[in-house]
Amino acid sequence: MAIRYHLKAMLADKDMTQKELAEVTKIRAPTISAICVGSVKQLPIGVLDKICTVLDCQPGDLLEYVPTEDTAGEE
């Protein structure tokens, strides 16, 4: 399975930089960057909550589940 993050696009839509989001949410800039490039290993609910609050969005706007060939059909 793969999770795609759409934070970079959401920031562009809101005309906001990663640095500005980090400052407003008090989330470390490297964490914001890792989410934007999709290299984040885990995403705590508190971080997701802060981002959704600032960007006025739902978690589903930021995350997308994409089944991979390896996991397709697994249950």
N, C-alpha and C positions, 0 to 999 in steps of 0.2 A: 504494500500500500504506500501511497505517497500523499502527503498533505502539501498543497500549494498555498502559499500565503500571498495575499493581494494588497498588503500594506503599502507597498511602493505606489501602486496605482491609486489607492485611496488618498494617500498624501498628495499626489499630483492633482487629484480632483478637488481637494480642499485647499490647494495652493499653499501647502505647508511643507517645511523641510523636516528631515529626520532630526536635526538638531533642535528645531522648535518643538517637535513632539516630545523629545527627551526632556527638554526644559519644563514643559507644561505638566507632563505626567510624572516627572521625577524617576523615570525609568532610565537606566544607564544607556548611553549612546551606543555602545557595542551591542547591547541586546536589541535595540531598535534596528540597527544595521543587520544583525543576524536574521531577524525576522524578514526584513526587506529582501535579502538575498536567498532566503529559504534554507539557511544553514543552522537555524536554531534547533537545539536538541530537545528542549521542552519549553512549554509555554504555560506558565502558571496562570490560574484563573484571575488572580489579582492584576496581573499585567494586561490580560485580555480585557478585563473590566475597565481599567484606566484608559486604554486605547479606544474602546468603544464609546466611552463617555465623552472623550475629547473630540472624536471624529463623528459623533452622533450616528453610530451605525450598529448593526447587529454582528455577533460573532461570525455568522454565515457569510457576511459581506467580506470578511477578512480571510476566511479559511475555506478551502475546497478540498474534498476528499477525491482522489483520483486513483482508482484501482490500477494496479500494475499487472502485467501479464502473470507474474508469480502468484498473485493473490486472487486473481479473477476466478470465481467459482468456489473459493474457500468459504467455509462457514464455521 
